[in-house]
Amino acid sequence: MLELRGVNVFYGAVQALREVSLRVDEGEIVTLIGANGAGKSTTLMAISGIVPPRRGEILFEGRPIHGLAPDRIVRLGLCQVPEGRRIFPELTVAENLDMGAFLRRDRQGIERDREELYELFPILHQRRHQPGGNLSGGEQQMLAISRALMARPRLIMLDEPSMGLAPIIVKGIFEEIRKLRDAGNTILLVEQNARAALRIADRGYVIETGQMVLEGTSEELLNNNDVQRAYLGKDYKSISD
């Protein structure tokens, strides 16, 4: 569904991505893990058209999208949930969801999708008339994901969904991400919490200083000694822990 081929991204004279290649197949969760500043978010920004690559190709369903404006990429079915959630704090929950459907014109479909998301995240239904800024961090993350889903994306990109959340909330958020995949969504997950991400992903990539250094199934990466030392902690024992 999505493929990056030798993507190079620069911020001025500073090269942020070097020959980055990855693929995401339909119906799977692929995670991109790495340390702060490794290039994870830049990869998503390149896919979204916010920082276009200087060299390389980005293909979505076989079509080149590098060079397209971000709104055109959204129309094709690629949506990003940004790091830090970035909801509209003064708008209500319902209004935030309406913003996610901004490019749509099928009123009945919008209403149906909103009700389905309220079933998926009942707390959002309870708080639908409250300003988004009044929600807890976990609730705001649910809202940010739901806002993206209102665009009916073919592929949703999640940037650090666990950031700033308590461990018990993180567990719930990742369970909801798994449910989204099980419901037929395709997901590219960027995450610093490698353990949580790999436990729900089908495959994964490891990025360091703007370069892909490792890829494999989630189980292969969970059991890789280098990944364990660098990202899972010395006390990590097995995938079943």
SEPALUM-406715 format. One line per 8 residues: for each residue x, y negated, z of N, C-alpha, C. Coordinates in Angstrom, 3 decimals. Example, Ala and Ser with C-alpha at 12.3 -4.5 7.8 and 13.67 -1.06 7.14 Angstrom:
2
13.190 5.690 7.800 12.300 4.500 7.800 13.200 3.300 7.800 ~ 12.850 2.250 7.080 13.670 1.060 7.140 12.900 -0.030 7.870
This chain:
241
0.819 1.200 0.000 0.000 0.000 0.000 0.859 -1.259 0.000 ~ 1.863 -1.288 0.861 2.778 -2.435 0.950 4.206 -1.944 0.807 ~ 4.989 -2.679 0.017 6.393 -2.295 -0.154 7.261 -3.537 -0.253 ~ 8.345 -3.548 0.512 9.375 -4.580 0.411 10.602 -3.940 -0.212 ~ 11.184 -4.618 -1.208 12.362 -4.096 -1.902 13.476 -5.134 -1.860 ~ 14.487 -4.878 -1.061 15.673 -5.728 -1.028 15.372 -7.185 -0.748 ~ 14.536 -7.456 0.257 14.111 -8.830 0.547 15.187 -9.579 1.323 ~ 15.514 -10.775 0.845 16.461 -11.673 1.504 15.755 -12.992 1.795
15.817 -13.421 3.050 15.163 -14.670 3.462 16.195 -15.567 4.137 ~ 16.131 -16.856 3.812 17.039 -17.840 4.393 16.237 -18.942 5.071 ~ 16.782 -19.447 6.175 16.325 -20.695 6.764 17.433 -21.712 6.511 ~ 17.284 -22.491 5.446 18.374 -23.366 5.051 19.545 -22.532 4.572 ~ 20.695 -22.727 5.213 21.885 -21.965 4.842 22.024 -20.677 5.649 ~ 21.146 -20.476 6.614 21.244 -19.302 7.493 20.406 -18.161 6.931 ~ 21.048 -17.017 6.719 20.332 -15.863 6.194 19.699 -15.091 7.339 ~ 18.360 -14.936 7.280 17.617 -14.273 8.357 17.325 -12.814 8.042
17.130 -12.471 6.765 16.895 -11.090 6.351 17.862 -10.735 5.238 ~ 18.447 -9.520 5.329 19.421 -9.065 4.340 18.962 -7.733 3.746 ~ 18.545 -7.773 2.497 18.196 -6.557 1.754 17.209 -5.676 2.526 ~ 16.170 -6.284 3.066 15.186 -5.541 3.852 14.230 -4.792 2.924 ~ 14.109 -3.495 3.167 13.171 -2.657 2.418 12.352 -1.832 3.404 ~ 11.058 -1.756 3.147 10.180 -0.897 3.947 8.914 -0.639 3.157 ~ 8.141 0.332 3.623 6.863 0.611 2.987 5.830 0.944 4.059 ~ 4.577 0.644 3.741 3.446 0.995 4.594 2.424 1.684 3.711
2.086 2.922 4.030 1.100 3.662 3.253 -0.298 3.458 3.835 ~ -1.286 3.646 3.006 -2.667 3.418 3.425 -3.051 4.330 4.594 ~ -3.709 3.741 5.600 -4.254 4.507 6.712 -3.273 4.851 7.809 ~ -2.080 4.258 7.813 -1.107 4.567 8.856 -0.730 3.326 9.651 ~ -0.157 3.571 10.828 0.479 2.520 11.609 1.973 2.658 11.415 ~ 2.588 1.600 10.920 4.048 1.542 10.810 4.515 0.441 11.745 ~ 5.497 0.747 12.567 6.001 -0.250 13.504 7.413 -0.677 13.137 ~ 7.675 -1.942 13.364 9.007 -2.516 13.156 9.499 -2.986 14.515
10.553 -2.340 15.014 11.058 -2.672 16.343 12.460 -3.266 16.240 ~ 12.826 -4.001 17.276 14.139 -4.631 17.313 14.184 -5.662 18.421 ~ 15.363 -6.155 18.699 15.550 -7.126 19.772 15.036 -8.500 19.335 ~ 14.970 -9.424 20.285 14.621 -10.809 19.970 15.590 -11.366 18.939 ~ 15.073 -12.029 17.920 15.922 -12.638 16.907 16.437 -11.686 15.854 ~ 15.941 -10.444 15.857 16.437 -9.447 14.900 15.884 -9.660 13.498 ~ 14.758 -10.367 13.386 14.160 -10.592 12.079 12.775 -9.996 11.919 ~ 12.183 -9.541 13.015 10.874 -8.895 12.940 9.795 -9.869 12.467
9.677 -10.999 13.163 8.644 -11.972 12.800 8.912 -12.579 11.424 ~ 10.179 -12.780 11.100 10.517 -13.318 9.776 10.038 -12.378 8.678 ~ 10.124 -11.086 8.916 9.630 -10.118 7.930 8.143 -10.327 7.679 ~ 7.369 -10.495 8.738 5.933 -10.737 8.568 5.671 -12.072 7.886 ~ 6.452 -13.100 8.235 6.268 -14.416 7.625 6.570 -14.365 6.126 ~ 7.534 -13.530 5.748 7.838 -13.375 4.323 6.684 -12.696 3.602 ~ 6.131 -11.646 4.207 5.003 -10.949 3.600 3.813 -11.885 3.457 ~ 3.582 -12.725 4.473 2.433 -13.636 4.482 2.616 -14.841 3.564
3.801 -15.021 3.007 4.041 -16.135 2.102 4.432 -17.427 2.784 ~ 4.699 -17.371 4.074 5.042 -18.584 4.830 6.515 -18.937 4.645 ~ 7.381 -17.936 4.589 8.796 -18.145 4.270 9.154 -17.215 3.105 ~ 8.897 -17.634 1.885 9.097 -16.763 0.719 10.545 -16.292 0.599 ~ 10.745 -15.063 0.140 12.115 -14.558 -0.032 12.846 -15.277 -1.150 ~ 14.149 -15.429 -0.965 14.985 -15.995 -2.014 15.334 -14.933 -3.047 ~ 15.462 -13.697 -2.579 15.699 -12.563 -3.474 14.895 -11.370 -2.983 ~ 14.575 -10.476 -3.900 13.838 -9.273 -3.545 12.377 -9.354 -3.962
11.666 -8.244 -3.734 10.274 -8.136 -4.146 9.395 -7.713 -2.973 ~ 8.155 -8.213 -2.962 7.131 -7.764 -2.024 5.922 -7.374 -2.854 ~ 5.519 -6.110 -2.761 4.417 -5.580 -3.550 3.282 -5.163 -2.634 ~ 2.065 -5.547 -2.987 0.878 -5.116 -2.258 -0.036 -4.398 -3.237 ~ -0.241 -3.112 -2.980 -1.005 -2.253 -3.884 -0.465 -2.350 -5.311 ~ 0.866 -2.386 -5.409 1.545 -2.399 -6.692 1.677 -3.755 -7.348 ~ 1.101 -4.780 -6.717 1.121 -6.118 -7.309 2.138 -6.995 -6.597 ~ 3.025 -7.683 -7.339 3.968 -8.595 -6.689 3.225 -9.755 -6.018
3.554 -10.020 -4.754 2.907 -11.133 -4.056 3.911 -12.172 -3.569 ~ 5.224 -11.888 -3.713 6.199 -12.893 -3.306 6.035 -14.110 -4.218 ~ 5.972 -15.261 -3.625 5.746 -16.473 -4.393 4.310 -16.951 -4.373 ~ 3.366 -16.088 -3.935 1.976 -16.513 -3.818 1.789 -17.375 -2.571 ~ 0.822 -18.279 -2.607 0.487 -19.092 -1.441 -0.157 -18.211 -0.372 ~ 0.020 -18.559 0.911 -0.533 -17.731 1.993 -2.032 -17.464 1.872 ~ -2.819 -18.468 1.446 -4.269 -18.244 1.365 -4.617 -17.224 0.278 ~ -3.839 -17.194 -0.793 -4.075 -16.201 -1.844 -3.728 -14.796 -1.355
-2.706 -14.703 -0.510 -2.328 -13.406 0.050 -3.420 -12.900 0.977 ~ -4.015 -13.797 1.750 -5.142 -13.415 2.617 -6.303 -12.911 1.759 ~ -6.590 -13.609 0.667 -7.692 -13.198 -0.206 -7.467 -11.807 -0.788 ~ -6.203 -11.425 -0.975 -5.904 -10.092 -1.498 -6.118 -8.997 -0.455 ~ -6.170 -9.391 0.833 -6.446 -8.405 1.876 -5.335 -8.188 2.874 ~ -4.417 -9.141 2.991 -3.333 -9.067 3.979 -3.543 -10.156 5.028 ~ -3.714 -9.759 6.283 -3.917 -10.742 7.358 -2.917 -10.516 8.474 ~ -2.442 -11.605 9.057 -1.460 -11.548 10.138 -2.058 -12.090 11.429
-1.846 -11.359 12.521 -2.154 -11.851 13.860 -0.841 -12.370 14.427 ~ -0.691 -13.679 14.555 0.626 -14.235 14.878 1.060 -13.987 16.312 ~ 2.350 -14.079 16.515 2.911 -14.013 17.862 2.328 -15.138 18.717 ~ 1.963 -14.812 19.952 1.385 -15.821 20.833 -0.096 -16.031 20.623 ~ -0.715 -15.206 19.759 -2.162 -15.153 19.538 -2.692 -16.325 18.726 ~ -2.364 -17.573 19.090 -2.730 -18.759 18.307 -4.238 -18.866 18.028 ~ -5.053 -18.550 19.006 -6.483 -18.772 18.835 -6.768 -20.271 18.906 ~ -8.006 -20.662 18.589 -8.423 -22.056 18.719 -9.026 -22.224 20.113
-8.287 -22.791 21.063 -8.708 -22.763 22.471 -9.980 -23.542 22.770 ~ -10.275 -24.574 21.983 -11.459 -25.380 22.273 -12.713 -24.849 21.582 ~ -12.549 -23.936 20.638 -13.693 -23.314 19.987 -14.160 -22.115 20.801 ~ -15.448 -21.807 20.724 -15.959 -20.641 21.429 -15.433 -19.365 20.777 ~ -15.645 -18.248 21.470 -15.265 -16.951 20.913 -15.957 -16.744 19.565 ~ -17.260 -17.018 19.517 -18.010 -16.835 18.273 -17.474 -17.737 17.161 ~ -17.118 -18.962 17.502 -16.586 -19.883 16.492 -15.216 -19.444 16.002 ~ -14.401 -18.885 16.893 -13.111 -18.342 16.469 -13.316 -17.218 15.457
-14.296 -16.365 15.703 -14.571 -15.279 14.760 -15.053 -15.833 13.427 ~ -15.868 -16.880 13.465 -16.321 -17.500 12.227 -15.135 -18.042 11.421 ~ -14.118 -18.569 12.111 -12.941 -19.073 11.409 -12.211 -17.954 10.669 ~ -12.240 -16.751 11.233 -11.625 -15.612 10.558 -12.315 -15.268 9.254 ~ -13.606 -15.591 9.176 -14.387 -15.296 7.966 -14.486 -16.501 7.044 ~ -13.618 -17.478 7.205 -13.707 -18.753 6.489 -13.757 -18.583 4.972 ~ -13.025 -17.591 4.441 -12.951 -17.413 2.993 -14.093 -16.560 2.445 ~ -14.928 -16.033 3.319 -16.015 -15.161 2.885 -17.305 -15.950 2.644
-18.175 -15.403 1.803 -19.460 -16.046 1.514 -20.637 -15.106 1.734 ~ -20.375 -13.867 2.182 -21.438 -12.884 2.399 -21.964 -12.999 3.824 ~ -22.946 -13.851 4.041 -23.431 -14.160 5.374 -23.876 -12.910 6.141 ~ -24.619 -12.042 5.479 -25.095 -10.845 6.174 -23.935 -9.936 6.572 ~ -22.952 -9.823 5.673 -21.782 -9.011 5.995 -20.995 -9.581 7.151 ~ -20.890 -10.899 7.220 -20.188 -11.558 8.325 -20.878 -11.253 9.643 ~ -22.193 -11.378 9.657 -22.941 -11.110 10.881 -22.799 -9.653 11.303 ~ -22.822 -8.739 10.331 -22.674 -7.316 10.641 -21.288 -7.023 11.205
-20.257 -7.603 10.593 -18.898 -7.373 11.077 -18.704 -7.943 12.473 ~ -19.310 -9.101 12.744 -19.193 -9.701 14.068 -19.800 -8.779 15.129 ~ -20.953 -8.216 14.823 -21.600 -7.320 15.785 -20.780 -6.050 15.998 ~ -20.152 -5.547 14.937 -19.309 -4.359 15.078 -18.100 -4.650 15.959 ~ -17.536 -5.853 15.840 -16.398 -6.223 16.675 -16.829 -6.417 18.120 ~ -18.034 -6.912 18.328 -18.541 -7.030 19.695 -18.711 -5.645 20.331 ~ -19.040 -4.642 19.507 -19.127 -3.272 20.020 -17.746 -2.723 20.344 ~ -16.769 -3.070 19.506 -15.400 -2.614 19.736 -14.805 -3.284 20.964
-15.072 -4.593 21.121 -14.548 -5.358 22.256 -15.727 -5.989 23.009 ~ -16.407 -5.220 23.869 -17.605 -5.729 24.551 -17.373 -7.008 25.341 ~ -16.163 -7.210 25.859 -15.894 -8.413 26.651 -16.041 -9.663 25.792 ~ -15.751 -9.552 24.497 -15.902 -10.706 23.608 -17.375 -11.061 23.437 ~ -18.236 -10.067 23.430 -19.678 -10.339 23.349 -20.147 -11.057 24.613 ~ -19.646 -10.591 25.752 -20.033 -11.227 27.011 -19.583 -12.683 27.065 ~ -18.458 -12.985 26.459 -17.867 -14.323 26.540 -18.014 -15.107 25.229 ~ -18.945 -14.693 24.371 -19.021 -15.267 23.028 -19.307 -16.768 23.022
-19.921 -17.296 24.082 -20.223 -18.729 24.130 -19.170 -19.527 24.904 ~ -18.137 -18.841 25.408 -17.092 -19.520 26.180 -15.957 -19.976 25.270 ~ -15.275 -21.072 25.615 -14.099 -21.486 24.833 -13.023 -20.407 24.870 ~ -12.369 -20.209 23.743 -11.318 -19.196 23.684 -10.210 -19.439 24.688 ~ -9.946 -20.717 24.998 -8.889 -21.032 25.946 -9.174 -20.595 27.355 ~ -10.432 -20.242 27.646 -10.796 -19.793 28.996 -10.602 -18.291 29.185 ~ -10.270 -17.581 28.113 -10.097 -16.136 28.204 -8.745 -15.788 28.803 ~ -8.659 -14.585 29.365 -7.373 -14.087 29.844 -6.473 -13.782 28.652
-5.189 -13.516 28.926 -4.261 -13.198 27.853 -4.688 -11.993 27.043 ~ -5.128 -10.943 27.728 -5.571 -9.742 27.026 -6.807 -9.984 26.195 ~ -7.735 -10.776 26.731 -8.954 -11.100 25.991 -8.643 -11.960 24.774 ~ -7.688 -12.886 24.928 -7.284 -13.700 23.778 -6.649 -12.835 22.691 ~ -5.903 -11.799 23.094 -5.309 -10.918 22.092 -6.400 -10.155 21.338 ~ -7.420 -9.684 22.075 -8.549 -9.028 21.418 -9.231 -9.973 20.440 ~ -9.360 -11.244 20.847 -9.993 -12.239 19.984 -9.147 -12.506 18.740 ~ -7.840 -12.597 18.916 -6.957 -12.852 17.776 -7.027 -11.704 16.763
-7.054 -10.464 17.264 -7.171 -9.308 16.372 -8.520 -9.323 15.670 ~ -9.581 -9.615 16.434 -10.927 -9.632 15.857 -11.065 -10.732 14.817 ~ -10.473 -11.885 15.085 -10.532 -12.990 14.116 -9.922 -12.564 12.784 ~ -8.783 -11.851 12.839 -8.158 -11.361 11.603 -9.044 -10.330 10.911 ~ -9.672 -9.453 11.686 -10.518 -8.420 11.099 -11.752 -9.008 10.425 ~ -12.172 -10.203 10.844 -13.327 -10.843 10.212 -13.049 -11.199 8.756 ~ -11.797 -11.234 8.373 -11.453 -11.479 6.967 -11.539 -10.210 6.127 ~ -11.871 -9.099 6.767 -11.928 -7.788 6.110 -10.621 -7.454 5.402
-9.512 -7.455 6.138 -8.222 -7.172 5.496 -8.084 -5.714 5.092 ~ -7.306 -5.483 4.041 -6.925 -4.116 3.687 -5.767 -3.666 4.565 ~ -4.947 -4.620 4.981 -3.814 -4.325 5.863 -3.690 -5.462 6.868 ~ -3.564 -5.107 8.146 -3.447 -6.110 9.200 -2.054 -6.015 9.815 ~ -1.416 -7.177 9.993 -0.077 -7.246 10.561 -0.162 -7.869 11.951 ~ 0.347 -7.163 12.941 0.286 -7.601 14.334 1.687 -7.976 14.805 ~ 1.848 -9.204 15.267 3.154 -9.693 15.705 3.184 -9.797 17.223 ~ 3.889 -8.870 17.857 4.091 -8.845 19.309 2.774 -8.924 20.084
1.845 -7.982 19.873 0.568 -8.047 20.586 0.676 -7.869 22.095 ~ 1.785 -7.315 22.582 1.924 -7.104 24.028 2.572 -8.275 24.751 ~ 3.006 -9.291 24.011 3.764 -10.383 24.619 2.982 -11.084 25.728 ~ 3.599 -11.177 26.905 3.025 -11.921 28.021 1.895 -11.229 28.744 ~ 1.647 -9.956 28.438 0.532 -9.244 29.055 1.023 -8.280 30.131 ~ 0.189 -8.077 31.153 0.500 -7.124 32.217 0.494 -5.709 31.644 ~ 1.295 -4.791 32.223 1.385 -3.430 31.682 0.044 -2.731 31.508 ~ -0.873 -2.899 32.447 -2.166 -2.224 32.338 -2.961 -2.775 31.165
-2.810 -4.070 30.876 -3.492 -4.681 29.732 -2.844 -4.225 28.427 ~ -1.514 -4.111 28.436 -0.795 -3.647 27.256 -1.283 -2.261 26.848 ~ -1.464 -1.394 27.825 -1.940 -0.040 27.539 -3.284 -0.080 26.828 ~ -4.184 -0.953 27.290 -5.495 -1.064 26.667 -5.425 -1.625 25.263 ~ -4.576 -2.623 25.049 -4.439 -3.224 23.724 -3.922 -2.196 22.719 ~ -2.936 -1.410 23.123 -2.384 -0.420 22.199 -3.377 0.707 21.930 ~ -4.206 1.014 22.896 -5.249 2.006 22.656 -6.252 1.478 21.623 ~ -6.564 0.192 21.701 -7.473 -0.400 20.717 -6.836 -0.429 19.327
-5.530 -0.663 19.264 -4.843 -0.640 17.964 -4.919 0.764 17.356 ~ -4.761 1.768 18.200 -4.883 3.151 17.716 -6.291 3.416 17.163 ~ -7.295 2.877 17.864 -8.679 3.055 17.411 -8.905 2.383 16.057 ~ -8.270 1.225 15.858 -8.400 0.536 14.571 -7.867 1.407 13.443 ~ -6.714 2.051 13.682 -6.156 2.960 12.669 -7.105 4.137 12.435 ~ -7.630 4.701 13.511 -8.529 5.848 13.382 -9.807 5.484 12.635 ~ -10.163 4.190 12.670 -11.359 3.726 11.953 -11.067 3.431 10.483 ~ -9.821 3.657 10.056 -9.486 3.501 8.645 -8.647 2.294 8.303
-8.225 1.517 9.306 -7.400 0.348 9.043 -5.931 0.733 8.884 ~ -5.231 -0.022 8.070 -3.788 0.144 7.891 -3.092 -0.979 8.647 ~ -2.042 -0.640 9.401 -1.466 -1.601 10.341 0.054 -1.608 10.251 ~ 0.615 -2.821 10.142 2.056 -3.026 10.304 2.240 -3.740 11.637 ~ 2.885 -3.068 12.568 2.997 -3.535 13.950 4.430 -3.946 14.255 ~ 4.621 -5.229 14.534 5.919 -5.732 14.982 5.876 -5.819 16.493 ~ 6.851 -5.210 17.161 6.745 -5.109 18.612 8.111 -4.934 19.265 ~ 8.303 -5.682 20.372 9.528 -5.525 21.149 9.403 -4.385 22.159
8.164 -4.043 22.523 7.921 -2.920 23.421 7.967 -1.637 22.591 ~ 9.178 -1.155 22.351 9.384 -0.040 21.426 8.678 1.225 21.883 ~ 8.696 1.478 23.174 8.076 2.703 23.696 6.583 2.740 23.355 ~ 5.873 1.650 23.667 4.435 1.601 23.412 4.137 1.666 21.927 ~ 4.934 0.962 21.123 4.688 0.924 19.689 4.899 2.294 19.040 ~ 5.987 2.958 19.383 6.294 4.243 18.764 5.310 5.327 19.194 ~ 4.722 5.184 20.356 3.769 6.196 20.807 2.471 6.184 20.005 ~ 2.139 5.067 19.363 0.904 5.042 18.569 1.177 5.017 17.070
2.438 4.811 16.677 2.762 4.660 15.252 2.950 6.019 14.581 ~ 2.763 6.014 13.277 3.077 7.195 12.469 4.554 7.201 12.092 ~ 5.056 6.025 11.703 6.463 5.885 11.333 6.988 4.567 11.867 ~ 8.309 4.423 11.825 8.885 3.188 12.323 10.194 2.835 11.647 ~ 10.555 1.562 11.774 11.819 1.030 11.286 12.477 0.266 12.429 ~ 13.801 0.285 12.455 14.572 -0.487 13.424 15.355 -1.547 12.665 ~ 15.214 -2.803 13.104 15.910 -3.903 12.451 16.875 -4.551 13.442 ~ 18.075 -4.832 12.979 19.097 -5.497 13.798 19.759 -6.575 12.953
19.840 -7.771 13.505 20.460 -8.930 12.833 20.053 -9.036 11.364 ~ 18.745 -8.891 11.124 18.203 -9.088 9.793 18.360 -7.940 8.829 ~ 18.838 -6.779 9.300 19.042 -5.635 8.420 18.374 -4.397 8.987 ~ 17.771 -3.598 8.123 17.215 -2.319 8.538 18.355 -1.338 8.803 ~ 18.344 -0.754 9.990 19.434 0.161 10.340 18.969 1.600 10.537 ~ 17.651 1.779 10.645 17.154 3.123 10.930 15.679 3.189 10.560 ~ 15.230 4.347 10.097 13.805 4.573 9.862 13.510 6.043 10.090 ~ 12.243 6.349 10.348 11.853 7.731 10.558 10.452 7.820 11.118
10.016 9.046 11.388 8.733 9.218 12.043 8.846 8.697 13.477 ~ 7.711 8.445 14.099 7.752 7.946 15.474 8.447 8.935 16.396 ~ 8.199 10.218 16.197 8.824 11.221 17.053 10.337 11.248 16.850 ~ 10.781 11.123 15.603 12.220 11.094 15.339 12.890 9.909 16.026 ~ 12.243 8.748 15.964 12.841 7.567 16.586 12.788 7.649 18.102 ~ 11.700 8.193 18.644 11.599 8.340 20.096 12.682 9.266 20.640 ~ 13.085 10.221 19.834 14.085 11.191 20.287 15.497 10.885 19.789 ~ 15.660 9.726 19.149 16.982 9.325 18.676 17.782 8.719 19.836
18.980 9.210 20.053 19.781 8.756 21.190 20.076 7.257 21.145 ~ 20.392 6.738 19.953 20.694 5.314 19.839 19.459 4.461 20.154 ~ 18.295 4.889 19.671 17.062 4.155 19.957 16.742 4.216 21.445 ~ 16.937 5.370 22.047 16.673 5.511 23.478 17.545 4.565 24.291 ~ 18.839 4.511 23.966 19.750 3.651 24.721 19.441 2.175 24.518 ~ 19.126 1.803 23.284 18.967 0.379 22.971 17.594 -0.172 23.306 ~ 16.541 0.668 23.170 15.194 0.117 23.250 14.264 0.798 24.249 ~ 14.591 2.021 24.681 13.661 2.748 25.533 14.109 2.829 26.983
15.341 2.453 27.267 15.821 2.510 28.643 16.467 3.842 28.949 ~ 17.412 3.818 29.853 18.197 5.022 30.132 17.390 6.117 30.800 ~ 16.216 5.759 31.389 15.419 6.760 32.086 14.414 7.432 31.159 ~ 14.409 7.043 29.860 13.451 7.657 28.942 13.845 9.104 28.703 ~ 12.859 10.004 28.788 13.176 11.426 28.670 12.582 12.086 27.439 ~ 11.294 11.852 27.193 10.669 12.539 26.058 9.414 11.830 25.649 ~ 8.913 12.211 24.488 7.700 11.609 23.950 6.494 11.879 24.833 ~ 6.559 12.928 25.628 5.404 13.310 26.454 5.379 12.626 27.803
6.407 11.831 28.152 6.439 11.170 29.458 5.269 10.214 29.621
